[in-house]
Amino acid sequence: MDAKDLRGQSVAELEAELIKLKKEQFGLRMQHGSGESAAQNHLHGQTRKDIARVKTVMNEKKKAGES
């Protein structure tokens, strides 16, 4: 996921993407807790960074006055 791609989306699309990423993060956390995802540890950090990118772009758009 690239910040350039996110900047082309509307705030509503970004909110939907954020919800999707948070669900994915929860699923990864549950897999890690049950011991399923031993080979997929890199996905936790990647998902967390994607969430931060989406939130950053959303804040940029809100400060610019877009809705």
N, CA, C and O atoms as a GROMACS GRO file, in nm:
protein
  268
    1MET      N    1   0.084  -0.116   0.000
    1MET     CA    2   0.000   0.000   0.000
    1MET      C    3   0.089   0.124   0.000
    1MET      O    4   0.186   0.133   0.076
    2ASP      N    5   0.056   0.217  -0.085
    2ASP     CA    6   0.138   0.336  -0.103
    2ASP      C    7   0.057   0.459  -0.066
    2ASP      O    8  -0.063   0.465  -0.094
    3ALA      N    9   0.119   0.557  -0.003
    3ALA     CA   10   0.049   0.678   0.039
    3ALA      C   11  -0.003   0.755  -0.082
    3ALA      O   12  -0.106   0.821  -0.074
    4LYS      N   13   0.068   0.747  -0.195
    4LYS     CA   14   0.022   0.815  -0.316
    4LYS      C   15  -0.112   0.761  -0.361
    4LYS      O   16  -0.200   0.837  -0.403
    5ASP      N   17  -0.128   0.630  -0.353
    5ASP     CA   18  -0.256   0.568  -0.391
    5ASP      C   19  -0.367   0.610  -0.296
    5ASP      O   20  -0.480   0.634  -0.338
    6LEU      N   21  -0.335   0.618  -0.168
    6LEU     CA   22  -0.435   0.654  -0.068
    6LEU      C   23  -0.482   0.798  -0.084
    6LEU      O   24  -0.599   0.828  -0.057
    7ARG      N   25  -0.395   0.887  -0.128
    7ARG     CA   26  -0.432   1.028  -0.141
    7ARG      C   27  -0.536   1.048  -0.252
    7ARG      O   28  -0.605   1.150  -0.253
    8GLY      N   29  -0.547   0.953  -0.343
    8GLY     CA   30  -0.646   0.962  -0.450
    8GLY      C   31  -0.784   0.915  -0.408
    8GLY      O   32  -0.879   0.929  -0.484
    9GLN      N   33  -0.796   0.860  -0.288
    9GLN     CA   34  -0.924   0.808  -0.241
    9GLN      C   35  -0.997   0.914  -0.158
    9GLN      O   36  -0.936   1.007  -0.106
   10SER      N   37  -1.128   0.897  -0.147
   10SER     CA   38  -1.208   0.988  -0.066
   10SER      C   39  -1.196   0.947   0.081
   10SER      O   40  -1.144   0.841   0.113
   11VAL      N   41  -1.246   1.033   0.169
   11VAL     CA   42  -1.241   1.004   0.312
   11VAL      C   43  -1.326   0.881   0.344
   11VAL      O   44  -1.287   0.801   0.429
   12ALA      N   45  -1.439   0.865   0.279
   12ALA     CA   46  -1.525   0.748   0.303
   12ALA      C   47  -1.454   0.619   0.263
   12ALA      O   48  -1.463   0.518   0.332
   13GLU      N   49  -1.382   0.622   0.151
   13GLU     CA   50  -1.306   0.504   0.107
   13GLU      C   51  -1.193   0.475   0.204
   13GLU      O   52  -1.163   0.359   0.232
   14LEU      N   53  -1.131   0.579   0.256
   14LEU     CA   54  -1.023   0.561   0.353
   14LEU      C   55  -1.076   0.501   0.483
   14LEU      O   56  -1.010   0.416   0.544
   15GLU      N   57  -1.194   0.545   0.525
   15GLU     CA   58  -1.254   0.489   0.646
   15GLU      C   59  -1.284   0.341   0.628
   15GLU      O   60  -1.264   0.262   0.720
   16ALA      N   61  -1.333   0.304   0.510
   16ALA     CA   62  -1.361   0.163   0.481
   16ALA      C   63  -1.231   0.082   0.480
   16ALA      O   64  -1.228  -0.030   0.530
   17GLU      N   65  -1.125   0.139   0.425
   17GLU     CA   66  -0.995   0.072   0.422
   17GLU      C   67  -0.942   0.055   0.564
   17GLU      O   68  -0.883  -0.048   0.597
   18LEU      N   69  -0.961   0.155   0.648
   18LEU     CA   70  -0.916   0.149   0.786
   18LEU      C   71  -0.987   0.037   0.862
   18LEU      O   72  -0.924  -0.036   0.938
   19ILE      N   73  -1.116   0.025   0.841
   19ILE     CA   74  -1.192  -0.082   0.906
   19ILE      C   75  -1.142  -0.219   0.861
   19ILE      O   76  -1.126  -0.310   0.942
   20LYS      N   77  -1.117  -0.232   0.731
   20LYS     CA   78  -1.067  -0.358   0.677
   20LYS      C   79  -0.932  -0.394   0.738
   20LYS      O   80  -0.908  -0.509   0.774
   21LEU      N   81  -0.844  -0.295   0.749
   21LEU     CA   82  -0.711  -0.319   0.805
   21LEU      C   83  -0.716  -0.354   0.953
   21LEU      O   84  -0.638  -0.437   1.000
   22LYS      N   85  -0.806  -0.291   1.027
   22LYS     CA   86  -0.818  -0.322   1.169
   22LYS      C   87  -0.871  -0.463   1.190
   22LYS      O   88  -0.831  -0.532   1.284
   23LYS      N   89  -0.963  -0.507   1.103
   23LYS     CA   90  -1.011  -0.645   1.110
   23LYS      C   91  -0.899  -0.743   1.078
   23LYS      O   92  -0.885  -0.847   1.143
   24GLU      N   93  -0.819  -0.708   0.979
   24GLU     CA   94  -0.704  -0.792   0.943
   24GLU      C   95  -0.605  -0.799   1.059
   24GLU      O   96  -0.552  -0.906   1.089
   25GLN      N   97  -0.580  -0.686   1.124
   25GLN     CA   98  -0.488  -0.683   1.237
   25GLN      C   99  -0.541  -0.770   1.351
   25GLN      O  100  -0.465  -0.843   1.415
   26PHE      N  101  -0.671  -0.763   1.377
   26PHE     CA  102  -0.730  -0.845   1.481
   26PHE      C  103  -0.714  -0.994   1.449
   26PHE      O  104  -0.679  -1.073   1.537
   27GLY      N  105  -0.740  -1.031   1.324
   27GLY     CA  106  -0.725  -1.170   1.283
   27GLY      C  107  -0.582  -1.219   1.299
   27GLY      O  108  -0.559  -1.331   1.344
   28LEU      N  109  -0.487  -1.135   1.264
   28LEU     CA  110  -0.346  -1.172   1.280
   28LEU      C  111  -0.309  -1.188   1.428
   28LEU      O  112  -0.233  -1.277   1.465
   29ARG      N  113  -0.366  -1.100   1.510
   29ARG     CA  114  -0.339  -1.108   1.654
   29ARG      C  115  -0.396  -1.237   1.712
   29ARG      O  116  -0.333  -1.300   1.798
   30MET      N  117  -0.513  -1.277   1.667
   30MET     CA  118  -0.574  -1.401   1.714
   30MET      C  119  -0.494  -1.522   1.666
   30MET      O  120  -0.475  -1.618   1.741
   31GLN      N  121  -0.447  -1.518   1.540
   31GLN     CA  122  -0.365  -1.628   1.489
   31GLN      C  123  -0.236  -1.640   1.569
   31GLN      O  124  -0.191  -1.750   1.600
   32HIS      N  125  -0.177  -1.527   1.601
   32HIS     CA  126  -0.052  -1.529   1.677
   32HIS      C  127  -0.076  -1.586   1.817
   32HIS      O  128   0.006  -1.661   1.870
   33GLY      N  129  -0.189  -1.549   1.877
   33GLY     CA  130  -0.222  -1.597   2.011
   33GLY      C  131  -0.244  -1.747   2.015
   33GLY      O  132  -0.213  -1.812   2.115
   34SER      N  133  -0.298  -1.802   1.908
   34SER     CA  134  -0.323  -1.945   1.904
   34SER      C  135  -0.205  -2.023   1.848
   34SER      O  136  -0.208  -2.146   1.844
   35GLY      N  137  -0.101  -1.953   1.804
   35GLY     CA  138   0.020  -2.019   1.756
   35GLY      C  139   0.014  -2.059   1.611
   35GLY      O  140   0.099  -2.137   1.566
   36GLU      N  141  -0.081  -2.009   1.534
   36GLU     CA  142  -0.096  -2.049   1.394
   36GLU      C  143   0.004  -1.981   1.300
   36GLU      O  144   0.051  -2.043   1.205
   37SER      N  145   0.037  -1.856   1.326
   37SER     CA  146   0.110  -1.776   1.226
   37SER      C  147   0.258  -1.762   1.258
   37SER      O  148   0.310  -1.650   1.261
   38ALA      N  149   0.326  -1.871   1.280
   38ALA     CA  150   0.468  -1.864   1.312
   38ALA      C  151   0.550  -1.808   1.195
   38ALA      O  152   0.650  -1.740   1.217
   39ALA      N  153   0.508  -1.836   1.071
   39ALA     CA  154   0.585  -1.791   0.955
   39ALA      C  155   0.539  -1.656   0.903
   39ALA      O  156   0.597  -1.604   0.808
   40GLN      N  157   0.437  -1.596   0.963
   40GLN     CA  158   0.381  -1.472   0.911
   40GLN      C  159   0.396  -1.356   1.009
   40GLN      O  160   0.309  -1.269   1.014
   41ASN      N  161   0.502  -1.354   1.085
   41ASN     CA  162   0.521  -1.247   1.184
   41ASN      C  163   0.538  -1.111   1.119
   41ASN      O  164   0.505  -1.010   1.181
   42HIS      N  165   0.588  -1.105   0.998
   42HIS     CA  166   0.610  -0.978   0.930
   42HIS      C  167   0.480  -0.906   0.898
   42HIS      O  168   0.479  -0.784   0.878
   43LEU      N  169   0.370  -0.978   0.892
   43LEU     CA  170   0.242  -0.917   0.856
   43LEU      C  171   0.189  -0.824   0.965
   43LEU      O  172   0.114  -0.731   0.936
   44HIS      N  173   0.227  -0.849   1.092
   44HIS     CA  174   0.181  -0.763   1.201
   44HIS      C  175   0.232  -0.621   1.182
   44HIS      O  176   0.155  -0.525   1.187
   45GLY      N  177   0.361  -0.608   1.160
   45GLY     CA  178   0.420  -0.476   1.142
   45GLY      C  179   0.373  -0.409   1.015
   45GLY      O  180   0.350  -0.288   1.014
   46GLN      N  181   0.358  -0.486   0.909
   46GLN     CA  182   0.312  -0.431   0.781
   46GLN      C  183   0.170  -0.376   0.794
   46GLN      O  184   0.140  -0.268   0.743
   47THR      N  185   0.083  -0.449   0.862
   47THR     CA  186  -0.055  -0.404   0.880
   47THR      C  187  -0.059  -0.279   0.968
   47THR      O  188  -0.135  -0.186   0.941
   48ARG      N  189   0.022  -0.277   1.072
   48ARG     CA  190   0.026  -0.161   1.161
   48ARG      C  191   0.071  -0.036   1.086
   48ARG      O  192   0.017   0.072   1.107
   49LYS      N  193   0.169  -0.051   0.999
   49LYS     CA  194   0.218   0.062   0.921
   49LYS      C  195   0.114   0.107   0.818
   49LYS      O  196   0.101   0.226   0.792
   50ASP      N  197   0.041   0.013   0.760
   50ASP     CA  198  -0.066   0.048   0.666
   50ASP      C  199  -0.176   0.128   0.736
   50ASP      O  200  -0.229   0.224   0.680
   51ILE      N  201  -0.210   0.088   0.858
   51ILE     CA  202  -0.309   0.162   0.936
   51ILE      C  203  -0.261   0.304   0.961
   51ILE      O  204  -0.338   0.399   0.948
   52ALA      N  205  -0.134   0.318   0.996
   52ALA     CA  206  -0.078   0.451   1.020
   52ALA      C  207  -0.081   0.536   0.894
   52ALA      O  208  -0.109   0.656   0.901
   53ARG      N  209  -0.054   0.476   0.778
   53ARG     CA  210  -0.059   0.551   0.651
   53ARG      C  211  -0.200   0.602   0.623
   53ARG      O  212  -0.219   0.717   0.585
   54VAL      N  213  -0.298   0.515   0.644
   54VAL     CA  214  -0.436   0.553   0.617
   54VAL      C  215  -0.477   0.667   0.711
   54VAL      O  216  -0.539   0.764   0.668
   55LYS      N  217  -0.443   0.655   0.838
   55LYS     CA  218  -0.479   0.760   0.934
   55LYS      C  219  -0.410   0.892   0.901
   55LYS      O  220  -0.470   0.998   0.916
   56THR      N  221  -0.286   0.884   0.856
   56THR     CA  222  -0.213   1.006   0.820
   56THR      C  223  -0.279   1.077   0.703
   56THR      O  224  -0.297   1.198   0.706
   57VAL      N  225  -0.316   1.002   0.601
   57VAL     CA  226  -0.380   1.062   0.484
   57VAL      C  227  -0.518   1.117   0.522
   57VAL      O  228  -0.558   1.222   0.472
   58MET      N  229  -0.590   1.046   0.609
   58MET     CA  230  -0.721   1.095   0.654
   58MET      C  231  -0.705   1.229   0.727
   58MET      O  232  -0.783   1.322   0.705
   59ASN      N  233  -0.604   1.239   0.814
   59ASN     CA  234  -0.582   1.365   0.886
   59ASN      C  235  -0.541   1.476   0.791
   59ASN      O  236  -0.581   1.591   0.811
   60GLU      N  237  -0.461   1.445   0.690
   60GLU     CA  238  -0.422   1.546   0.590
   60GLU      C  239  -0.546   1.600   0.519
   60GLU      O  240  -0.560   1.720   0.500
   61LYS      N  241  -0.637   1.508   0.481
   61LYS     CA  242  -0.757   1.549   0.409
   61LYS      C  243  -0.849   1.630   0.499
   61LYS      O  244  -0.909   1.728   0.455
   62LYS      N  245  -0.861   1.591   0.625
   62LYS     CA  246  -0.947   1.666   0.717
   62LYS      C  247  -0.894   1.804   0.743
   62LYS      O  248  -0.971   1.900   0.753
   63LYS      N  249  -0.762   1.818   0.753
   63LYS     CA  250  -0.703   1.950   0.774
   63LYS      C  251  -0.718   2.038   0.649
   63LYS      O  252  -0.729   2.160   0.661
   64ALA      N  253  -0.719   1.976   0.532
   64ALA     CA  254  -0.735   2.050   0.407
   64ALA      C  255  -0.882   2.087   0.384
   64ALA      O  256  -0.912   2.167   0.295
   65GLY      N  257  -0.973   2.030   0.462
   65GLY     CA  258  -1.113   2.065   0.449
   65GLY      C  259  -1.192   1.978   0.356
   65GLY      O  260  -1.305   2.013   0.319
   66GLU      N  261  -1.136   1.866   0.316
   66GLU     CA  262  -1.210   1.774   0.228
   66GLU      C  263  -1.302   1.689   0.312
   66GLU      O  264  -1.277   1.666   0.430
   67SER      N  265  -1.410   1.642   0.249
   67SER     CA  266  -1.501   1.554   0.323
   67SER      C  267  -1.529   1.428   0.246
   67SER      O  268  -1.604   1.342   0.293
   0.00000   0.00000   0.00000
